[in-house]
Amino acid sequence: MEMPLSYPLFIAAYAVSMIVGIFAGLLIFIGWKDLWWRKALASAKLNLGYVLLLAVLPLTTLVENAIRNPEEATEEVIYTNWIFSISGNAIRVLQDRLDYQILVDMSIVVYVWIFTFILYFTPILLLCLDDRATIKRYSVAMLFNYVVLIPFYLFFPVTVTGFYSDSGLTPLLYINTNWGRVVTSVDPLNNDFPSGHVSIVLTTMLVLASAGWDRRGYVYFLAASVVGIVFAVLYLGVHWLADVFAGLVLAVGATMLAGNEKVLAAVDRQVRRLSVKLVGDQDGAEGPT
């Protein structure tokens, strides 16, 4: 019988697969002939403030875990009961009717690998294309997502569906040894409302779609990923229907906010000041808008 990978080897394989996936994605959506690393690095330097913003935002969950409310356990029960009263156990039918291991495995890959790929590949793709206007809108939209998500996660803790006894759901994601450990290493299992997975991927799709891209293939990939992630978070025992709905609303709101020129200008001023402090004044730093 083949032995499963140890966790350190699994993490190493996961990291390597992500790097390979990002490189393959660049070849697919840009092409080798148009892939200029010097242009990407120059774009990263000109947009250093936005690059740092996009790099730091996903790490805020680690800070969040360190400053949690000591009364959270009691609040978690109250808020989860309230969300359950709204959502009920309607999503239990997914696990009851679709009990296939291959579907579980595919859903886990979508939830853990595809989501992480989109989170890191999108800014790299924008930098390689030197699409400064879209980088700006995308960064503002991501910022708004986290500004909303973090307070909810801190002060409105809701337990994942798989660990709420009345839901009748099996925590399919978390009982998977290695994939589950990857998630629980950064997720306290009560960051449910709204769904960050849904809001972030849908926001990415909406921002890029509204930018009028000529590379529609990636937008179509994102649209398929939104459907897959919505299914995965429900099927795997992660999110409630209310979490998904709130994530959809947040994504629309973030996209609309990122399309407001006054908001973009206000954020851009602060980001450009940060960039100037870090790398000095640069000709053409503003770039096309």
Phi and psi in degrees as a GROMACS rama.xvg file:
@    title "Ramachandran Plot"
@    xaxis  label "Phi"
@    yaxis  label "Psi"
@TYPE xy
-73.2054  130.626  GLU-2
-81.3885  139.578  MET-3
-69.8535  158.436  PRO-4
-65.5127  143.78  LEU-5
-67.7875  161.62  SER-6
-61.9141  -44.5929  TYR-7
-58.5147  -42.258  PRO-8
-67.2014  -36.1584  LEU-9
-63.5969  -44.2105  PHE-10
-63.6381  -40.7473  ILE-11
-63.1817  -44.088  ALA-12
-64.6979  -38.2334  ALA-13
-62.7215  -45.7584  TYR-14
-64.4115  -44.2379  ALA-15
-63.3422  -42.3788  VAL-16
-63.7272  -33.8307  SER-17
-69.0405  -43.2994  MET-18
-62.5136  -46.3485  ILE-19
-62.5446  -41.2094  VAL-20
-63.2314  -41.4484  GLY-21
-65.0255  -43.2833  ILE-22
-63.8598  -43.0457  PHE-23
-63.3787  -38.8878  ALA-24
-62.4033  -39.885  GLY-25
-64.2127  -39.2631  LEU-26
-66.1339  -36.9734  LEU-27
-72.7913  -46.9545  ILE-28
-93.0153  -13.3697  PHE-29
-119.22  -47.835  ILE-30
98.9057  147.811  GLY-31
-61.4609  -39.9566  TRP-32
-66.6409  -29.8277  LYS-33
-100.414  6.22097  ASP-34
-94.0792  98.8365  LEU-35
-110.648  110.287  TRP-36
-67.3155  -33.4443  TRP-37
-64.3794  -39.5576  ARG-38
-64.9063  -39.1976  LYS-39
-65.2065  -42.5811  ALA-40
-67.8142  -38.8202  LEU-41
-64.3855  -40.7234  ALA-42
-64.2098  -40.369  SER-43
-63.1627  -38.0718  ALA-44
-67.0859  -43.6941  LYS-45
-67.6262  -27.5465  LEU-46
-113.73  33.4049  ASN-47
-57.2387  -39.4567  LEU-48
-59.7482  -43.4084  GLY-49
-69.7566  -37.2493  TYR-50
-61.2757  -45.5602  VAL-51
-64.0259  -39.7988  LEU-52
-60.0916  -47.0877  LEU-53
-68.9546  -28.1624  LEU-54
-77.8631  -33.8729  ALA-55
-82.7305  -35.1714  VAL-56
-54.1478  -47.2451  LEU-57
-63.057  -20.2662  PRO-58
-82.6489  -7.57947  LEU-59
-64.1826  -22.5759  THR-60
-65.6001  -29.5235  THR-61
-68.9492  -39.8383  LEU-62
-66.5952  -39.3506  VAL-63
-58.0154  -41.0433  GLU-64
-64.7842  -25.9284  ASN-65
-83.9846  -13.9967  ALA-66
-122.504  33.6839  ILE-67
-71.1975  151.487  ARG-68
-69.0841  126.538  ASN-69
-63.4084  -20.9131  PRO-70
-91.9705  15.0031  GLU-71
-64.036  -35.0132  GLU-72
-57.6908  -45.0317  ALA-73
-67.0063  -44.2509  THR-74
-63.697  -36.4686  GLU-75
-60.9968  -42.2112  GLU-76
-63.2852  -43.8986  VAL-77
-63.8183  -49.5236  ILE-78
-69.5456  -37.4623  TYR-79
-65.9426  -41.4331  THR-80
-59.5786  -38.9556  ASN-81
-67.2027  -45.5793  TRP-82
-63.8288  -38.3903  ILE-83
-63.7863  -36.9365  PHE-84
-65.3307  -26.3618  SER-85
-83.9022  -46.702  ILE-86
-88.0632  -31.0855  SER-87
62.1816  -157.332  GLY-88
-109.586  33.8068  ASN-89
-60.6797  -32.6228  ALA-90
-79.7418  -3.91341  ILE-91
-61.9468  -26.3281  ARG-92
-60.7691  -28.6225  VAL-93
-61.9087  -46.8336  LEU-94
-74.1633  -33.3084  GLN-95
-68.7473  -39.6229  ASP-96
-92.53  -23.4663  ARG-97
-119.055  61.8308  LEU-98
-91.9581  74.5813  ASP-99
-128.694  129.068  TYR-100
-63.3013  -37.895  GLN-101
-62.9912  -33.2468  ILE-102
-70.9322  -36.1954  LEU-103
-62.7332  -47.9195  VAL-104
-61.974  -44.6723  ASP-105
-64.4076  -39.3282  MET-106
-66.5242  -37.7007  SER-107
-65.4137  -42.2284  ILE-108
-61.9412  -41.9495  VAL-109
-63.2828  -45.4368  VAL-110
-67.9932  -43.4515  TYR-111
-94.4363  -48.914  VAL-112
-83.6085  -52.1637  TRP-113
-61.8651  -42.5655  ILE-114
-60.7442  -47.6034  PHE-115
-63.4161  -39.803  THR-116
-57.8344  -48.3594  PHE-117
-63.0865  -39.9348  ILE-118
-60.1469  -39.2843  LEU-119
-99.1356  -31.093  TYR-120
-69.8826  -38.5576  PHE-121
-58.0254  -52.4282  THR-122
-63.7168  -33.9765  PRO-123
-65.0597  -41.717  ILE-124
-61.9707  -43.7534  LEU-125
-64.1744  -37.5987  LEU-126
-68.7172  -41.0287  LEU-127
-64.9875  -30.2096  CYS-128
-86.0905  -9.02884  LEU-129
53.5805  41.6577  ASP-130
-91.6474  82.4554  ASP-131
-68.9991  -35.4304  ARG-132
-64.1315  -42.6288  ALA-133
-72.8608  -34.5354  THR-134
-57.4905  -42.3304  ILE-135
-62.804  -50.5245  LYS-136
-64.1472  -41.6572  ARG-137
-63.0926  -42.911  TYR-138
-64.5472  -43.3435  SER-139
-64.2588  -41.0444  VAL-140
-63.5302  -41.9806  ALA-141
-65.2504  -40.8418  MET-142
-59.3939  -44.9012  LEU-143
-63.4383  -38.4301  PHE-144
-56.3537  -50.0621  ASN-145
-72.4433  -31.771  TYR-146
-62.6143  -31.6544  VAL-147
-85.7528  -43.3868  VAL-148
-65.3696  -46.0143  LEU-149
-61.5081  -47.4865  ILE-150
-59.7271  -38.4896  PRO-151
-62.9347  -43.428  PHE-152
-66.7993  -32.5716  TYR-153
-76.9241  -42.7105  LEU-154
-112.845  -1.57915  PHE-155
-136.688  62.4496  PHE-156
-69.338  131.349  PRO-157
-131.375  127.833  VAL-158
-69.9006  145.125  THR-159
-61.2321  150.051  VAL-160
-62.7922  -35.4852  THR-161
-66.2287  -22.5869  GLY-162
-105.524  13.8858  PHE-163
-106.337  112.303  TYR-164
-56.2791  -39.3307  SER-165
-71.2287  -13.3344  ASP-166
-71.4539  -26.9198  SER-167
73.213  12.3668  GLY-168
-97.6726  149.177  LEU-169
-92.8573  132.54  THR-170
-74.4232  73.2005  PRO-171
-59.2587  -36.338  LEU-172
-68.6387  -44.1863  LEU-173
-81.0389  -20.3353  TYR-174
-86.5953  -5.93  ILE-175
-78.9029  117.268  ASN-176
-50.3318  -60.0386  THR-177
-81.9372  -48.4528  ASN-178
-61.3928  -41.7017  TRP-179
-63.6453  -37.847  GLY-180
-67.2853  -35.9743  ARG-181
-58.0768  -44.2211  VAL-182
-71.4671  -48.4342  VAL-183
-68.5856  -16.8101  THR-184
-68.7452  -20.7838  SER-185
-125.335  -8.74972  VAL-186
-117.052  120.696  ASP-187
-78.0607  4.80231  PRO-188
71.3784  16.554  LEU-189
-135.918  20.7702  ASN-190
-96.6837  65.9407  ASN-191
-101.941  -36.6043  ASP-192
-113.917  122.476  PHE-193
-77.2528  175.037  PRO-194
-77.8897  111.581  SER-195
-67.7682  -35.625  GLY-196
-58.5888  -47.0053  HIS-197
-67.5556  -46.9803  VAL-198
-65.6254  -41.4108  SER-199
-69.8105  -43.8601  ILE-200
-69.8636  -41.9155  VAL-201
-66.792  -38.6225  LEU-202
-59.3794  -45.1356  THR-203
-57.9869  -45.7615  THR-204
-63.445  -45.0838  MET-205
-66.7462  -40.3915  LEU-206
-64.0346  -46.3257  VAL-207
-69.9021  -37.5307  LEU-208
-64.4504  -39.7042  ALA-209
-74.0981  -13.7882  SER-210
-80.0566  -6.05812  ALA-211
67.9596  41.7898  GLY-212
-63.1358  145.853  TRP-213
-88.7699  -9.04755  ASP-214
-100.206  74.0154  ARG-215
-71.4672  -17.8187  ARG-216
-56.5417  -40.9619  GLY-217
-70.6319  -34.8159  TYR-218
-64.1269  -40.6256  VAL-219
-65.2225  -38.7504  TYR-220
-61.4789  -41.8771  PHE-221
-65.2816  -39.8292  LEU-222
-61.2934  -43.71  ALA-223
-65.1076  -35.7993  ALA-224
-67.2213  -36.7604  SER-225
-59.7341  -47.5122  VAL-226
-61.1549  -45.8233  VAL-227
-63.2956  -40.2971  GLY-228
-71.5122  -38.8759  ILE-229
-58.9562  -45.6651  VAL-230
-63.3308  -45.9616  PHE-231
-62.6768  -43.6587  ALA-232
-67.284  -28.0763  VAL-233
-81.3391  -47.2146  LEU-234
-67.8728  -36.1567  TYR-235
-81.1794  -4.82561  LEU-236
83.3506  38.6135  GLY-237
-107.337  -54.3494  VAL-238
-119.792  155.502  HIS-239
-88.8245  162.124  TRP-240
-58.653  -37.1801  LEU-241
-63.7897  -35.5661  ALA-242
-64.5017  -43.0397  ASP-243
-65.4187  -45.0949  VAL-244
-61.0321  -43.9223  PHE-245
-64.3873  -36.2173  ALA-246
-64.2809  -39.0806  GLY-247
-64.2153  -43.3704  LEU-248
-64.122  -43.0152  VAL-249
-61.5679  -40.9984  LEU-250
-62.3846  -43.0702  ALA-251
-64.6976  -43.2826  VAL-252
-63.6027  -42.2303  GLY-253
-64.5508  -39.6083  ALA-254
-66.8847  -41.6207  THR-255
-64.4123  -42.1277  MET-256
-63.419  -40.6039  LEU-257
-69.3146  -15.1664  ALA-258
-91.9083  -1.38324  GLY-259
-84.267  118.576  ASN-260
-63.2575  -35.2223  GLU-261
-66.3767  -41.4535  LYS-262
-65.5142  -44.4885  VAL-263
-59.6065  -43.4185  LEU-264
-65.3166  -41.2194  ALA-265
-64.2256  -45.3596  ALA-266
-67.5189  -40.8422  VAL-267
-61.4518  -38.3945  ASP-268
-59.0945  -44.4702  ARG-269
-69.0202  -40.4209  GLN-270
-67.3913  -39.9406  VAL-271
-65.7256  -36.6932  ARG-272
-61.8404  -40.9299  ARG-273
-63.8532  -42.9954  LEU-274
-62.3612  -42.0875  SER-275
-62.9865  -40.9728  VAL-276
-63.7813  -33.7526  LYS-277
-82.8334  -41.8801  LEU-278
-124.586  1.83219  VAL-279
85.1384  172.124  GLY-280
-71.244  143.37  ASP-281
-135.266  139.508  GLN-282
-69.4922  133.873  ASP-283
75.98  16.143  GLY-284
-63.6327  -30.1526  ALA-285
-69.187  -39.2313  GLU-286
66.4923  -176.593  GLY-287
-70.9313  144.094  PRO-288
